[in-house]
């Protein structure tokens, strides 16, 4: 490295969302607003986080000013709170009232006892801040006292929690007040790019959102596909066993995650802070990709003093990593201090935090160097074996020699986390049940005792619509579709290598005089490849048919026009999704790519119907015609999606269809070179060619040019 590297990620992207309220999903760290950005060519779905900092005097004053606007009758009390020092006000236990009641054994106390406790709690707050208890006199008699106390704890709890985590004597981050938090996501994304892993960390950028003419600065992170252990929808995670995660094709990314998190000093990579993508590998469900999210706790100024020191319980120490991919290791070994500084410039990090990242990178460089010495020069360990405390550099074609359990056994690493996913999910469910019970209890307490109801938060699936402004630009890293295709191609190549090994074994059997055994090996291999090829040709024909019907539907839709009429966003979305589908064929699309396009068109058609009711249904004309067209498109997408799902079972659905057909044809050609011609009777032919996958075989195509009848026998040219 050492040369200038273009880092466009620190430039702002600009998003216009019109006059909407930026409501999102709040936690102790940040408020994440779901936004779909519509660009000239692409659409990006993700989360915008308004600028957030480690609490300082000004940010606390601003939060309390917001509280004063909501409770003007409490202005005097709030002004007193504003005058308190930052360390003092953040040291208060701002936990929800019901939690404190529980600790004090008052959950089931009568109404008067509980009301008295809340009043006493307020007096203790004032006392701990150095104010006289007499200041509380009369406050608890005000009508809004209960709602004020609830809003006060809701406002101050996350502020106090973040402050204690980032700064102060017991802080895990050792950051200063006023240091930026949200842009740490973009900074980690930049380091991921620097190490040759674009998209491994969810792509994030500095962003400015225009809300009704007012600019709000923050960070935009692209939506991470797949499932996470903190996802609202766990999808298949609850049912997957450990073997689903045991896929060597994805081990390199898991190892890279450990390395990137170490350099970036990320203290919070628990199993809920990455999303996992799954696909078919050799016909079985497997983990095929990961995307790292929620990186607010990155870039601590802590630098471990020893190789076995973990920066936090969720961190992996150098001694526990076990493995690292050769390409990632090479990128790390080339890193210079200037590379780190350039990659992290413009993200609001302190010089101490940036210097700490470079020191951790140097530690990892030393660990890689000593690992090579240990395995290559001293111990000469066979590929696939690992020693605790040593970091082994693994070449791309060597990952298949390692298992999930082998790497997990070297220490507390992220491979070990994947061996206990089901256990973690059960733990997570217990926590969620407790939190839900606690929240219900809190709502019931305030409603019953004080008649106060809490405002509901926006849901995760409510995405605000936004558009690029002229200055907007999001460089497009390899998206998930590309990652899936690369993984699919890798899986096919691995299968090809296994087939070539089978052919070599058959050749050895033949040389040893076991012609029958060799014949059986080759015939079985050919049956499998031939059936898959026939199945793929059926898939190819269906995708061609889908494309042709999409073209015809597009022609009809565009013919439904009215002079002078401006199309609305729902029509444009339906039109654009149909146009995209009409441009997809077996030469440029995978099965999963076509499936996703069908689902998007189905959703767009449904949205059009939802927004066009009333007179669009009752009155004849182009409006009703378009609505009827949207209904037809829904029926079309559902039928084709079901057909494509049925016909593509057991195939590699992530690779462009024509590409995988070519790979299958190459495999058949190699097998044919080894295969003698054999005469079989009809029953043998059915058993040999159809095997257990006859439901996928196109019989007419199978017989055409393949079989010749001669009395009771069948001569097969290929088998």
N, C-alpha and C positions, 0 to 999 in steps of 0.2 A: 504494500500500500504506500503510504507516504506521499502520494501525489494528490493534487486537488480532486476531491470527490464532490460532484454536484449533489446538494442536499435540498431539493425544492420543497421538502415537507414542512420546513419552518415558515413558508409563505402562507398567508391567510387564504382560505377559500371563503367565498361570500355566498350566503343563502338568504333568499327573501321568502318569508312565510306569511306575509300579509298581516292582518290584524287578528292574531290569535294569542292566547295565553300560553306561555311556555310551561305547561304542566307536565311533569314526568314522574319518574320512579325515584323516590328519595331514599337514601340510606344515610348512615352517619357521615359518609365521605362526600357525597355529591348528589345533585339532582340531574338525572339522565332523561333527556327529552327525546322520545322516539320521533324521527323525521325521515320522510322519504323525499330525496332530492331528485327532481326531474331535470336532466340535462339535455343538450341538443342531440346526443347520441345514446347515452346510457342513463340508467336509473340507479340511484344508490340508496339503499335503506340502511339506517344506522341510528346512532344516539348522539345527540348534542349535549355536552355538559357545559353549562355556563361557568365562567371563570370562578375558580375557588382557590382559596389560599389558606395557609396555616393561620388560624385566628390571631389577629392582632387587635390593638385598641380600636382602630377605625372600623374593622369589619364587625366587631361586637357591637359597637355603637350603631352601625347601620342596621344590624339585625334587631336591636332593641327599638330603633326608630320605627321599623315596620310594625313592631308589636304595639307601639304607642298609637300608631295610626288606626289600629284595630280596636284599641282600648283607650280612647282619649280620657276617660274618667280616671285612669290609672297613671296619668302623665307624671304626676309628682313622684310616685313610687318608681316608675321606670327611669326617670332622670337620676334618681339616687343610684340605681343599679349601673347606669352608664358611667358614673363617676368612680366606680370600683376599679381596682387595678386588674390587669389581665390574669396574672397568676392566681389572684384571690378568687375572682369570679369563676374561673375554670376549675377551681379545686372543689367547688360545691358539688354535692351529689344531686344531679338533676334528673335522676331516674324517675320513670312514671310513678305517680302517687300509689297505684295499686301494688307495685313491687315493694315500695317502702312499707305499705300497710302489711304486706305479707311477712316481711322481715320482722316487723314489730308485733306480729300475731294479732292484727286487728282486721283481717279480711272479713270475718264473720261478726264483727262487733256491731252494736246498734248504731243508728243514724247519728245520734248526738256525739257518741264517742269518735266516730269517723270524721265528722265535721270539725270537732274540736282538734283532732290530730292534724287536719289540713291547715287549720289556723296556726297551730303550733309550729308546723313545718315552715310556714312563711316567716314566723318570728325567728326561727333558727337561721334561716337564710340571711336575714338582716343582721343578726348577731355575728354570724361567721364573716360577713362582709365589713364588720366594724361599725355598724350603725346601731343606734339605740332601738330597743324593742318598742319604745313608745311610738316610734314611727309607724308601727303596725296598727296602732289604735284606730279603729274605725274603718280600716281598709277591708277587713273581712266581712263588714256589714254591707258593703256595696253589692249591688245586684249582679255585677259582672265578675265578682271575685273568683267564683269557681271556674268560669271559662278562661279568665286571666291566668289562673294558676296552671291550668292545663296547657294553654298556649305558651306560657313561659317555660314550662318544663320541655315541651316539644321543641321550642326554639333553642334552648340552652343545652339540652342533652347532647346533641351531635357536636355542638361547638366545643363543649368541655371534653368530650371523648377524643375528637380530632386533635385538640391542643395537647392533651396528655400523651397521645401516641406520637406526635411529631416533635414536640419540644419539652423542655423541663428535665428534671434530674432523672426521672424514670422512663423517659421517652425511648421508643425503639428506633425512631428515625433520626434523631439528633439534628433536626432542621430548625431554622430560625422562623420566628413569627413573620408573616407576610410573604413567605416563600410559596410559589405557585404549586398547586396540587394537580389540577386537571390535565395540564400539558405533559405530565409524566407519561401518559399513554402514548402521545405522539413521539416523545423522546425514545421510549422503548421500541416503538415501531421503526424509528430511524436506525437504532442499533441492530435490529433484526435485518433490515436492508443491508447495512454495512457488512454483516457477516454472511451475506449470500442467502438469506432466508426470508425474502419478501413474502408477506402474507402469513407467516407463522405467528407473529404477533398481529392481532387484528389491526388493519391499516387505520391510522389516526392522523389527523391534521389539525393545525390551528385553524379556527373558523370564526367568522363574524356573521351573526344572524340578524337580519333586518326585520324587526317586529314593528309594523305600523310606523316606519320612519325612524325608530329608535334602534341603535346598534347594540347588540349584546355579544361580547367576545367570549370565547371559550374553545372547546375542542370537539371535533366531530370524529366519531369512530364508526367505521363500517360494520354492519351487522355480521356477526359470526354465525355461519350455518352450523347445523348439527345440534347435538344435545349436550347440556352441561348438568352437573349434579346439583346445581342450584336453579335449574330451569323450572319454569312453571309446568311445562310438559316434559316429563322424563322420557317419553317415547319408549324405545325398547330397552332402556338401561335397566329397568327393574327385572327384566327376564333374562338378560344376557349373563352367561357364565364367564368364568375367567378366560377360557380358551378363545373367546371372541377378541380379546385384547392382545392375544399372543400372535402378533403378525410382524415378522421381521421387517417388512416393507416400510413400517412406520416408526421403527426404533430410532432411526437417524434423527427424525424430528423431535422425538421425546428427549433424546440425548442433547439435541441443540437447545431445547427449552431449558434444560438444566444449566447449560453453559450461559445462555443469554440472561437468565434470571440471576446467575451469580455475578456476572459483570455489572448488570444493572442494579444489583443490590435490592432485588424485589423480595420483600418480606412476607408476601401474602399469596403465594402460589399454592393455595389449597385446592383440592379436587373440584371445587365449584367454580374456579377461576380459569377454566379452559373448556372450550366446546369440542366435542368429538364427532367426527363424521364416519359413517359406516357404509360398507358396500360388500358386494359378493367377490370372494376370492376362492377360486376352485369350487364354486357353487355354495360356499359357506359364508355366513355373515362374519365380517371381520372389521376391526378398527382400521381405517385407511387414512385418517388425517386428524390433526388437532389444530385449534386456533386459540391463542392466548388472549384473554380479556381481563378487564378490571385491574389495571396496572398502577393504581393510585399510590400504592405503597412501594414504588420503585425508587431507586437512587438514595438509599440511606447513606449517610456519611460513615457508617461503620465499615471497618476493614478487618476481617478475621485475623487473629494473631497466630492461629495454628490451622493445619489442614483439616483437623477434625471438628473445628468450631462451626456451629450452625448459627447464622445471623438471627434466626427466629425458628420456632417449631415447624414452620412451613417451608423452611429453606433446606437446601441440600448442601452438605459440606463437600469440600474437594475430595475428601477420602471416600465419600459415599456415592459419588457420581458413577463410577465403574467403567463407563464407556463414553466415547465421543466419536462422531463420524469423521472420516479423514478430511473431507472437504471443509467441514466446519473448523476442524483443528488447524488446517492450513491457513484459513482466513484469520483465525485468532493469532497465530504465530506471526503473521505479517502486520498486525496492528501496531500503530505508533500512538504516542500521546496526542499528536495533532489530529489523527483520525478521530479519536474519541472526542476531542474538543470541538472539531467541526461538526460531527454528527449530533452533538448535544447543544450546539449554539442556538439561542433564540427560544428556549423552552422554559425560561424562568428558573433554571437550576442555579444554585450557588456554586462558587468556585470550589468549595470544600466537597460538595456532592459530585462534581465532575472529576475532581482529582481522585476521589475515592473509587470511582468507576475505573479509572486508569490503573490504580494500584491493584484492584481485584483482577483486572485483565492480565496484569503482569504475573500475579499469583497463578492464574490459570495457565499462562504460557509456561511457567516453571513446572507445573504439574504435568502438562502434556509432554514436556521435554524429559522429565524423569520417568514418566510412564513408558515412553519409547525405549529408554535405556533399560528399564526393568524387563520388559517383554522381549525386546529384540536382541539385547546384548548379554544380559545376565541370566535370566531364567529360561529363555527360549520356549515359552509356553505355547502349546498348540492353539490354533485358532478355535475359539469357542470356550476357552477356559479363562477365568478371571481370578485375581487375587484381591483380597480386601485391602483397601487403602491405596490401590494403584489405579491409574486412569489409562485404559487401553484405547488406542486409536484403531478404529475399525474401518476397513475398506468397504466400498459399496457392495462388492460381491461376497463379502464375508458375513453380513448380518444374518443370513439364513442359518449360520452355525450357532446362533445364540437363541436362547429361549427367554421368555419373560421371567420365569422363575430364577434362571441363572443370574440375570442382571439384578433382579430384585434382592437376591441373597447377599449382595455385597454391602448393603447398608440401607439407611433410611433415605431412599430416593424416589423419584416419580414413577419408576417402573413398579416399585413396591406398592405405591398407591393404586395402581391398576389391578393388582392382584386381590384387592379388597373393595372393589366398587360396590358390590351388593351390600356389604357390611356398612360402608359409608352412607349409602342411600338410606338404610334403616336408621342410622344415627341421625341423619338429616331430617327424616320424617318425624322423629321424636322431638327434635328441636322445633320444627315448624308447628307441631301440635301444641307444644308448650307456649310458643309465641302467640298462636291463634287464641289459645285459652286466655293468655294474659291480656291480649288486646280486647277480647270479648268482655273479660272481667272489668277492664278499665272503662270500656264504653258503658257497661251496665251500671258501674259505680257512679259515674258522673251523671248519667241520665236519671238514675234512681234518686241520688242524693241531692243533685243540683239542677236537674232538668236540662243538662247540657249534652248536645249530640256532637260527635266529631265529624268534620268534613271528610268525605271519602276521597281517596287519592286516585289519580288517573291510572288506568290499566296499562299493562305492558304492550298490549296489542293495538293501542290507539296511536297510530302514526300520523303526525302532522305532515301536510303536503307543503313542500318548499321547492323553489326554483333557483337555478344558478343566476347570479348577476354577471355582468360582463367580465369582472375580474376573477370569476370562479375557475378553479382548475383542480381536479383531483387526478394525479398521475395514477394510471391503472396498473397495479402490480398483478402478478398471476392470480386470477380469481380461483374460487373453489373448484369450478368446472375444470380448469386446467390442472389443478392439483389432482383431482380425481382421475383425469385422463392419464396423467403421468403415472399414477399409482396403478391404473388398469393395465397400461402397457407393460409396466414392470412385472405385474402378475402374469401376463401372457408370456413374457420372456422367461420367467421362472418356470412356467409350465413347459415351454419349449425345451428348456434345458433338461427337465425331467424326462421328456419324451426321447430326447437324444440319448440320455443315459439308458433308457429302456431298450433303444435300438442297439446300443453297444452291448448290453447284456444279452440280447437275442443273438447277436453275432457271435458272442463267446459260447453260447449254448450250441450254436450250429457247428462251431469249430470243434467242440467237445463231442460231437456226434449226436446231440439231442435235437434233431431237426424238428420233431413234433413240438418240443417245448419252445423252440425259437419261433415256429409258425404260429403257435398260440399267442405268444407275446405280441407279435407284429399284427396279427389279425385283430386282437382286442384293441390295440392302439388305433388301428385304422377305423374300426367300427365307431369308436368314440369321436375321432376327428371328422369322419364322413357325416355322422349324424349332426354334429355341431355346424358343419358347413351348410347342410341342407336347412337347418333351423335358421341360420343367419341369412340365407337367401330369402326365406319367408319374411323375416324381419325387414330386409331391404325392400321387398315388394310392398310391404304394408306402409313403410315410411314414405315411399314414392307415392302411394295412393293418398296418404294423408296430405302430402304436399300439393298434389293435383287438386284435391277437394278444397284445400285452403285457398288456392289460387282462384278457383271458381267462386267460392264464397266471398272472397275479397272483391272480385269483379262485380258481384251482385250488390254488395254493401256500398261500394263506391258509386254504383248507379242510382242509389237512393239519395239524390241530392235535391236541394231546393235553392233556387236562385236567391242570392243575398243573405242566406242563412249562415251564421257563424257556428261551427261545431263546438259543442261543449267538451270539457275534459273527459267525461265518461265515454263519450263516443270516440274521442281521439285515442283513448287508452285501448278500447276494444278494437279499433281499426289498426292501431300499431301492433298489438299482440297478434292479430290475424296476419298482418303483413310479415311479421317476424317468422311466424310458423310457415308461411308460404315460401320463405327463402331457405328453409331447412330441408336437407335431403341426406341420403346415405353417404354422400361424399364430403359433407361438412358437419355432420351432427352425430352424436351418440344417442343411444336409446334413452338414457336419462335426460339428455338435453331436450329431446323431443317431448318426453313426458312433462318436463318442467314447463315447456312452452304451451303444451295443452292445458296444464293446470292454470297458468297465468291467463290464457284466453278464457277459460271457464270462469275464473274469478272476475275478469273484466266484463264478461257477458252478464253475469249475475248482478254486478254493480250497476250496469246500465239499466237493467230491469228495475232494480230497487229505486233508482232515481227518476224513472220515467213511468209514472203510474197515472191514475186519473184519466184525463182526456186523451193521453197517449194510447190507452186501452180502448176507450169508448169511441173516439172519432177516427174515421177512415183517413188515410193520408200517409205521407212519408214518415211521420212520427210513429204511427202504429206499425208501419212496415218494418221500420228499423227495430222496434221492440220485438216484433215477431222473429226478425232475423237473429236477434240476440238469444231468443229461446231456442231457435234451431241450432245456433252455434254451441250452446250448452249441451244439447243432445249429441251433437257431433263430437265434441271434445270428450264427453263421458264414454261414448261408445268406442272411440279410437284408443282412449287411455286404457280401458279394460282389455281391448284386443291386444294392444302392444304389451301390456303387463303379462297377459297369459302366454303370448307367443315367445317372449324373451326370457322366460324363466330358466335359470341355470347358466345364462350367458354373462359375459363381461359387458355390462351395460354402460360403462364409463368411457369407452373408446369409440372414436368415429367408426361407424359401421363398415365402410369400405376398407378402412385400415385393418380392422380385425378380420374381415373376410380374406384380405390379402395374406395376413399372417397364417390363417388356417390353410389356405391353398399351398403356401410354402411348406407347411408341416406335412400335408398330404403328399406333396411331391417327394419330400425326403423319405417318407415311409414307403412310397411306391418303389423307390430305388432298391429297397431291401426286401420287397415282398414277392414271393414266387406266385405264379398263376395256379389256381387250384379249382378242381371241379367239385361242386356240392349239389346235393339234392335240394328240393324246394324247402323242406322243413329246416334243413341246416342253414339255408340262405336267410330265412326269416329270423332264425335265432341269432345268426351272425351279424346281419346288417341292422336289424331293428333293435336287438338287445332289450334293455329295459326302458329305452327312451322313444319307443315307437309312437307315442302320442305326439311327439314333436315332428315326425317325419312326414314330408309331402310325398305321398305314395306315387303319384303320377310322375313327379320329378325324379324320384328314386329309381323308377323303372326305365325312364327315358335314357337311352344310350348306356345303360348300366347292365341290364340283364338280357340274355338271349335264351329263349326256350328251345329245348331239344328233347322231345319226349318227356320223360319223367325227371330229366336232369336240367339244371340251370348252369350255364357257363358264365362266370363273372369275370369281366375283363380286369377289374381293379383288385379283386380279392383272391 
